[in-house]
């Protein structure tokens, strides 16, 4: 009997200690079940009530087997009580499942968000490009009639954002009304599966709405017809990031037109935010179409088929933090069109960091008509050759520089301060060094622009 007690004590101790033994200490860890970055260990330079709250959140997020326990608990509740228990999902009426349902507000963050988009617009348009914003609604805004009883979702904050966009002269379209209209006769978001995004049918209508907007400025860009796709159905057994069983038939669209996928060639050489790093590069058979750079989120990532044949080149970059490095991508791809696609529920500080928006600094455009002051300096560049992207890294740049450019022939590129270095990335095929390259810059508190010859710093 004594040995049995000891055995059970040891067994109970092991059960208690196992979650600690498998504690998740991985930095910048993205939880699939929560669809967010888990809490990091707080700084302990000052201990107060907020520090204790952060410690509690860290332990609660990182304890071992957390996701397995949440999934098992959710399955048990659904089977026994017909209740959906999950960090990301909630049951509505008539079996509808919703994702991330919480009320958002128009505040300092959203004001900075629209202001930053205005800066991006000015940057693109000053270089001869067209800029468009596509706002995609969450399911709560489309299938409002099936929300949980007593829940009223208010979109006033989005209306205020759109008021700002109009004030800034930004060409945008909100897909909410189009999808609500379609939803009365067609299922544009699945009832349960992938509750956080539209389905392939919704994507077809939503992207066509964007293409019709672009067509007003460029007749070469045309919306799709359904006959452009092979349309089938597929059974999805579980909700994404969970073992919650749904067994729902969902529409699947596959583009009939072939295209060239250059993603693998460029992927390793293109800088992206570590957490939002989707990238794809597609080339169509029609070289007469315009080129497009699209900053897109999870509504379009993996659904490149809807734009693959609408442009001669279609470069897709995960939006969120990457949009604020527009100059880096624009230097490389030099597209005619830039699109910023955003899902309404992502307009918050988690996806669009306030500090990064405030710190974004984009060069004004320069022309060959500028009068420059000649100046001798010690600025040099080293060339880092890539397979498809070459990178120039500049040294000797004075500390008091406000804007800085690199001129090759008649082409002027923006030098960007990124990862602690002044650098410029260009497609290898576009970089033709002839020895007459120039640095152009503007100093802080000085309205003049300076220029000087710049030479490559050879490795010793």
N, C-alpha and C positions, 0 to 999 in steps of 0.2 A: 504493500500500500504506500509506503514511504517513497519507494522508487517511482511509483506511478505519479505521485504528487510532484516529485522533482522533474519527471518527464514533462508533465503538463505545464509546469512553471517555465521550463526551458523553451518549450514549444511556444507558449504565449509570449515570452521575451523575444524570441526570434521573429514572430509575427509583428511585434511592435517595432523592432529595430530594422526590419527589412526596408520599409519606406525611407528610412534615414540612410541606409546603406546604398540605396539607389537614388539618392537625392540628385536632382538635375542641376549641375553647376555650369552648364554650357552657356557662355555669354551670347547675347543677341539671339536667343533661341525663339523661333517662331512656332507657336503651338498650332497645329492643324485643327484641333478640335475647338479652339477658341478663336482661331483666325486673327491672332494678335501676337505681339512680342511679349514674352513673359517678363515679370518684374525682375529688375536687377538688384543686386545687393546694395543697400543705401550707403552713402558716405557717413562715417561715424565721427566726423570732426565736431559735430554739435548734436548732443542727445536731447531730444524733446519729444512731444507727443506725435509729431509728424514722422519722426524717425522710427518710432515704435510701430506706427501704422505701416510704414514702408517695409519694416522687418517682417511684420505679420503677413503682408501681401507677398513678400518674397518667399517665405516658407510655404505659404498656402499654394503658391503657383508651382513651386519646384519640388515638393515632396514626391518621393518615388511612387510609381504606379497610379499617379493622379488621373491620367487620361483613361486608363483601364477601369478604374473605379467609377469614373463619371459615366463611361459607356455602359458598364454593367448595371449601374443604378438606373440609367435611362431606359434600358431594355426591360428591366423588372417593372418599373412604373407603367410603361406603356402596355405591357401584357396583362398586368394585374388590374390596373386602374384606368387604362386608356388616357394616361397623362404623359405629355412630352416634357421630359426633364433634360435640358442640354444647355451649355453656356451660350450657344449661338442661336438656337432655334426655339420657337414657341408655337403652340397650336392656335389657329384661328377657328373660325366657324366652318362647318361643312368639310372638315378634314384638311383645310388649307394650313400649310406650314409657312411661318414667316421667320425672317433672319434679322438679327441686330436691331430690333424694334425699340427705338427710344427717341424722344423728342429732341430736336436740335434747335439752336438759336442763332440769330444774327448778332454777331458780337465783334470784338476787336480782331479776332482771328479771321472771320469772314471778310471784314473790311480790308485787311491786309492781303487776303487771298485774291480778291478782285483787283486790287491795286497792282499786285505782282503780275497778274495776267495782262493788265494794261501795259506794263513794261515789256513783257514778252511780245505782245502785239506790235508795239512801237519798234522793237528790235527787228522783227521779221519784216514788217512792211517797209521800214527804212532801207532794207536790202532788196526790195523788189518782190517779196513773197506775199502770199495771202495767208491770213490767220483765221481759223475757225474754232469755236468752242462747241462741243457736243455734251449736253447734260442728259444723263440717263437716270430715270427714276428708279427707286427701289420698289419692291413688290407692294409695300404698304401704300404707295401713292397710286398704284394702278388697280389693285384688287382691294380697295378700301372696304367694300361691302362685306368682306369675309374676315375682317379683323376681329380679334377677341371682343366679346361684348364689353361695352364700357370704354373701349379704347378709341380715342379720336386723334388722328394724326394731323398735325397742323403744318402746312407748307409755306407759311408766311415768310419764314427765313429764306427759302429759295427764291420767293418772289422779290425780296429785297436784294438778294445777290444779283438777280437778273436786272433789276433796276440799275444797279451799279454798272453791269456790263453794257447796258444801253447808254448810260451816261458816258462811259469810256469809249463808245463807238466800236465795241467788239462785236463781230459778226457771230452770233450763236444761235443754237436751236435747242429747245427742250423737248425731249421725246415723250413727255408725260401724256399730253392730250392725244397724240397719235396712238400710243399704246393703249390708253383707256378706251378709245374708240374701237380699236381692234379687239380688245378683251371681251367686249359684249357678245362677240360671235366666234372668237377663236381663242385658244389657250396660248397666250404669248409669254407667260411665266408658268412653269409647271405648278400643279396644285401642291406638290410636296417636294419632289427632288430638286436639288440646287436652288433652295429658296432665296438665296442672296443675289441671283442673277436672272436675266431673261433666258428663255430657251432659244433654240435655233430659229424658230419662227419669229419670235420677238426681235432677235438680232437682225433678221432679214428686213423687217419693217423699219427698225430703228436706224440701221446703216443706210437704207434707201432714203430716209429722211435727210440724213447728212449729205448724201450724194446729190439730192435735188437742190440743196442749199448751195453746194459748190458749183453745180451746173449753171446757176444764175450768173456766175462770174466766168465760167469756162465751159463752153458748149461741148468740149471733148469728153467731159466727165458725165457719164450717164448712169442712172439707177439700174438695178437688176430687174429682171422678171423671173418668176419662179421656174420657168423653163430652163434657166441657166444652171439649175441645180438638179441633182438626183436626190429626191426626197424620200426618206424611209423612216422607220421607227425603231427604237431600241428600248429594251426593258432595263431600267435601273433598279437594282435590288435595294441599295442603301442610300440614305442621305450622305452627301460628301462629308468626310472627316468624322464619320461615326458609323456604328453598326446598327443604326436605327432603320429597321426594315420598312421599305415603301412599295417596292415592286411596281413602279410606275412606268408606263410607256411614254417616251419622250420623242419629239421630232428630231431628225438628223438630216442636215443639208450638206451635200458634197458638191463642190463646184466642178462642172464638167470641163471647163476650159483649163488647159494645163499651164503651168508657169514654172519658172526657174527659182529654186530656193538657194540663196547664197548665205543663209544664216551661219552654217558651220564654218565657212571661210572667214567670216568677220567676227564671230562671237567672242573669241578669246582676246581680241585686240580692242574691243570697244569698252570704254569705261562706263560703269553703271553703279548706282547705289547698291551696297552689298545685300540689302534686304529686298529691294525691288529691282530685280535684275533681268526681267524678261526682255528679250531682244529677238527680232527676226528681220530678215532682209530678203525681199521678194522682187523678182524682175519678171515683168510680163513680156509677151511677144510683140506688143505694140509700142514701139519707141516714140511714136507721135504724141502719146499721152503725157500729161505733166507728171513730175516726180512729187511724192508726198512723204513727209516725215510726220508720223502719228504717235503722239504720247498717249498711251492707252492703258487702262486698268483691266481688271479681271472680267469685265463685260466683253472685251474684245481679245484679250490674250488667249491664244489657242483657236481663235475664230478668224484668222487672217484670210480665210476663203472669201469673205464678203468684200474685201478690198483688193485682193491679189491681182485681179484682172482689170481694175478700174484706173490704175496708174502705170506708167512705164516702170517706175521703181517705187516700191512701198516699203519704207523703213519703219518698223514698229519698235518703240522703246517704252518700257514700263514707265507710267507717268509718275505721280507722287513726287518724290524729291528730285527726280531726274529732269523735270521740266525747267527747273531753275538753273540748269546747266545748258540751256538752249544754245548758247554760243558755241559750246564744245561740239554738239551734234551738227549744228548748222555749218560750221567750218568744214566738217568732213563731207556732208552729203549735199549741201548747196541745193536744196529742193525748192520747187515752185510754190508748194503748199505746206503749211504746218497745221495740224489738227491737234487740239487738246481735248481728249475724251475723259469725262469724269462721272462717276456714279455719285448721286447726291449724298449717300451716307458716308462717303469717304472725305467729305469736306470738313476735316477737323485736324487737330494738331498731331494726331498719330500718323496720318498719311502725308500731310503737308505741314512740315515743321515750321513753326512761327519764326524761329531764329534764322533759318535758312532763307525764308522769304524776305525777311528784313535785310539780310546781308547780301542778297543777290545784287550783283553789279554788272550791268551790261554796257559795253562800249557804244557810244553814239556812232552813227555811220560817218565815214570819211569819203571824200571825193577827190579826184585828181586836181580839182580847182583850188584846194586849200593852199595857202601860203605858209610855208614851213621855215623855221629858223634852224640853220645848220648847227649841229653840236657834236663835239668829240666826246666819246665816252668809252667805257670798257665793256659794253654789252657784247656778248658772244653767244653762239648757240652750238649745242652738240646735237648730232643726229642719231636717233635710235631707230634703226631700220626694222620694219615689221614685214610680214608676208603681204599684207594688204593695206595696213595703216602705218605711216611713218610719223614719228613724234620728234618735234624739235623742242629741246629744253634750253632755256635762256639763263645765262648767269651774268652777274655784274649789273643787274637792274637796280637803279637807285631806289631808296626807300620811299621817296616822296612822289612816286608815280601814281597818277589817277587812272589814265587810260593808256594802253600800249598795243601797238599793231605791228604786223610783219607784212612787208610789201614784196611780192614776187612779180616782176613785170608790171602789168596793169592791175593785178589782183591784190586786194588788201584783205588780210585775215586778222581776226581778233586773237590776241594772245591772252590766255586765261590763267588766273592764279588758282591752281587746283592741287590738292595734296601737298601744299607747302612749296610748290614750284611754279614758276612762270613757264607755260608750255603751250604748244600748238600741235594738234593732231590733224593730219591731212591724208587723204587717200594717196597711196604710193604713186598711182598713175597720174595724179594731178601735181605732184611735187617735182618741179623742174628747176633745179638750182643752176644759175648761170654766173654767179659772182657779183651781180649788181643788186643784191637784196638789201632792203633798208628796214631799219627800225623807226617807227613813228610813235611818239608818245606825248602825253600832256602831263605836266606836273600839277600837284595840288596847289591851289591858290595862284595859278598862273594860267591865263587864257590862251597863251600861245601854244602851238604844236611844234615839236622839235623832230628833226629827222637826222639820221646818220647811217652810213654804210655799216653793215654788220657781216662778220665773217664767221665761218665755222671754226670751232675750237677742236682741233684734232687731238685724238687720244695720244698721250705720251707713252 
